[in-house]
């Protein structure tokens, strides 16, 4: 099962980033970590495995200077219960600007390893 293994290390963010499903306009959770190929989400909404989502990442507080980031993702795993769901997503659609924003989030707001 190596096809879902990460090739790039992810570091948790020290800032809050809301995640909104652009098709339903519902908040699905918050960003735990991200890199140019994938991300982890935690929140009250369970994302469905093997489903494609159009998400908008909305950094808050000091990270709001990065701006909102729009991504197309495929949920590759999901777990949790009614109060807290975790999901791992592979980024499948991302503009060059969004890649720069992801890099800025990690450079400025990722926790030290």
KEKE-3310 file (N, C-alpha, C; in steps of 0.2 Angstrom, whole numbers, plus 5000, padded with zeros to 4 digits):
npx = (5004:5009:5006:4999:5008:5017:5028:5034:5038:5027:5023:5015:5004:5006:4995:4978:4968:4954:4943:4933:4920:4918:4908:4896:4897:4899:4908:4921:4931:4947:4963:4977:4990:5000:5007:5014:5008:4998:4987:4981:4966:4955:4940:4922:4915:4914:4925:4922:4930:4939:4932:4931:4934:4931:4940:4941:4954:4955:4965:4967:4969:4986:4990:4982:4987:4992:4982:4966:4966:4963:4959:4958:4955:4957:4950:4959:4960:4950:4944:4937:4924:4908:4911:4924:4933:4945:4955:4964:4971:4974:4981:4975:4972:4978:4983:4997:4999:4992:5001:5012:5006:5004:5017:5021:5013:5019:5032:5032:5023:5023:5026:5041:5051)
npy = (4994:5006:5017:5028:5033:5047:5058:5069:5078:5084:5098:5103:5117:5133:5142:5146:5139:5140:5129:5128:5120:5123:5120:5118:5128:5126:5126:5114:5111:5112:5116:5106:5102:5105:5103:5105:5094:5088:5087:5088:5087:5092:5091:5094:5088:5074:5069:5061:5047:5044:5054:5070:5086:5104:5115:5129:5137:5147:5157:5163:5177:5182:5175:5178:5187:5179:5176:5169:5152:5142:5126:5110:5094:5077:5065:5054:5046:5044:5046:5045:5051:5057:5069:5073:5072:5066:5069:5064:5072:5072:5084:5089:5099:5114:5131:5140:5152:5148:5137:5145:5152:5141:5138:5149:5149:5138:5142:5153:5150:5136:5124:5122:5108)
npz = (5000:4996:4988:4993:5002:5009:5001:5004:5018:5030:5040:5055:5057:5065:5065:5063:5050:5042:5033:5019:5010:4993:4985:4993:5002:5015:5031:5033:5041:5049:5044:5047:5042:5028:5011:4995:4988:4996:5011:5028:5037:5050:5059:5061:5051:5041:5028:5013:5007:4992:4985:4976:4981:4980:4988:4999:5007:5021:5029:5045:5057:5060:5049:5039:5030:5019:5011:5004:4999:4985:4981:4972:4978:4982:4993:5002:5013:5028:5045:5061:5073:5078:5083:5080:5066:5055:5040:5026:5012:4994:4984:4969:4960:4957:4957:4951:4959:4971:4975:4978:4989:4998:5001:5007:5019:5025:5026:5034:5045:5050:5062:5071:5068)
capx = (5000:5014:5004:4997:5013:5019:5034:5036:5036:5022:5024:5009:5004:5005:4990:4971:4966:4947:4942:4926:4918:4916:4901:4891:4898:4900:4915:4922:4935:4953:4970:4982:4996:4999:5012:5011:5005:4993:4985:4977:4960:4952:4934:4916:4912:4918:4925:4921:4936:4938:4928:4934:4932:4934:4940:4945:4957:4955:4969:4965:4974:4992:4991:4977:4990:4993:4976:4962:4969:4958:4962:4954:4958:4954:4951:4962:4958:4946:4943:4934:4918:4903:4913:4930:4935:4952:4955:4970:4969:4979:4980:4974:4971:4981:4986:5004:4998:4990:5007:5016:5003:5006:5024:5022:5011:5024:5038:5030:5019:5024:5029:5047:5052)
capy = (5000:5012:5022:5033:5036:5054:5059:5076:5079:5089:5101:5106:5124:5136:5146:5143:5140:5137:5126:5128:5117:5128:5118:5119:5134:5124:5125:5107:5110:5117:5114:5103:5103:5105:5104:5106:5088:5085:5091:5085:5091:5090:5095:5090:5085:5068:5069:5055:5044:5044:5060:5076:5092:5110:5118:5136:5138:5154:5158:5169:5181:5185:5171:5181:5190:5174:5176:5163:5147:5138:5119:5104:5089:5070:5063:5047:5043:5048:5043:5049:5050:5062:5075:5075:5068:5068:5067:5066:5074:5073:5090:5087:5105:5120:5136:5143:5156:5144:5134:5150:5153:5135:5138:5155:5146:5133:5145:5158:5148:5129:5123:5119:5101)
capz = (5000:4996:4983:4997:5007:5008:4998:5007:5025:5032:5047:5058:5056:5071:5064:5061:5044:5041:5026:5017:5004:4989:4982:4998:5006:5022:5034:5034:5047:5049:5041:5052:5039:5021:5007:4988:4986:5001:5017:5033:5039:5056:5060:5063:5045:5038:5021:5010:5003:4985:4983:4975:4984:4979:4995:5000:5014:5024:5035:5050:5061:5056:5043:5034:5024:5014:5007:5003:4994:4982:4979:4971:4982:4982:5000:5001:5019:5033:5051:5067:5075:5077:5086:5077:5060:5052:5033:5022:5005:4989:4980:4962:4956:4961:4953:4953:4965:4977:4977:4982:4996:5002:5002:5012:5025:5028:5028:5040:5051:5052:5069:5071:5068)
cpx = (5004:5012:5001:5002:5015:5026:5038:5034:5032:5023:5017:5010:5003:4999:4984:4970:4959:4947:4935:4925:4915:4909:4895:4891:4898:4907:4915:4927:4941:4959:4974:4989:4995:5006:5010:5008:4999:4992:4981:4972:4957:4946:4928:4913:4917:4918:4925:4927:4934:4933:4932:4931:4935:4934:4943:4947:4957:4959:4967:4970:4980:4993:4986:4980:4992:4988:4972:4966:4963:4961:4956:4958:4954:4955:4953:4961:4954:4944:4940:4927:4913:4906:4920:4932:4941:4952:4962:4968:4975:4977:4980:4974:4973:4985:4993:5004:4996:4997:5012:5013:5004:5013:5025:5019:5016:5030:5037:5027:5019:5028:5036:5047:5055)
cpy = (5006:5018:5028:5036:5043:5054:5065:5076:5085:5091:5104:5114:5127:5142:5143:5145:5136:5134:5125:5124:5122:5126:5119:5125:5133:5124:5117:5106:5115:5113:5112:5104:5103:5106:5104:5100:5085:5089:5086:5090:5088:5094:5091:5087:5080:5069:5062:5053:5043:5049:5066:5082:5098:5114:5125:5136:5145:5155:5164:5172:5183:5181:5174:5185:5186:5174:5169:5159:5143:5132:5114:5098:5082:5067:5056:5043:5047:5043:5047:5047:5056:5069:5077:5070:5071:5065:5069:5067:5075:5079:5088:5093:5111:5125:5137:5147:5153:5140:5139:5152:5147:5136:5144:5153:5142:5137:5150:5155:5140:5129:5120:5111:5099)
cpz = (5000:4992:4987:5002:5004:5006:5001:5014:5026:5039:5049:5058:5063:5071:5062:5054:5043:5034:5025:5010:4999:4985:4987:5002:5013:5025:5035:5040:5046:5047:5047:5049:5032:5017:5000:4985:4990:5007:5021:5036:5045:5057:5061:5057:5042:5031:5018:5006:4996:4982:4982:4978:4981:4985:4994:5007:5015:5030:5039:5054:5057:5050:5037:5028:5018:5009:5006:4998:4991:4979:4977:4974:4981:4989:4999:5008:5024:5039:5056:5069:5074:5079:5083:5072:5057:5045:5030:5015:5000:4985:4973:4957:4960:4957:4955:4959:4971:4979:4981:4989:5001:5005:5008:5019:5029:5030:5034:5046:5053:5058:5067:5072:5075)
residu = (UNK:UNK:UNK:UNK:UNK:UNK:UNK:UNK:UNK:UNK:UNK:UNK:UNK:UNK:UNK:UNK:UNK:UNK:UNK:UNK:UNK:UNK:UNK:UNK:UNK:UNK:UNK:UNK:UNK:UNK:UNK:UNK:UNK:UNK:UNK:UNK:UNK:UNK:UNK:UNK:UNK:UNK:UNK:UNK:UNK:UNK:UNK:UNK:UNK:UNK:UNK:UNK:UNK:UNK:UNK:UNK:UNK:UNK:UNK:UNK:UNK:UNK:UNK:UNK:UNK:UNK:UNK:UNK:UNK:UNK:UNK:UNK:UNK:UNK:UNK:UNK:UNK:UNK:UNK:UNK:UNK:UNK:UNK:UNK:UNK:UNK:UNK:UNK:UNK:UNK:UNK:UNK:UNK:UNK:UNK:UNK:UNK:UNK:UNK:UNK:UNK:UNK:UNK:UNK:UNK:UNK:UNK:UNK:UNK:UNK:UNK:UNK:UNK)
# end
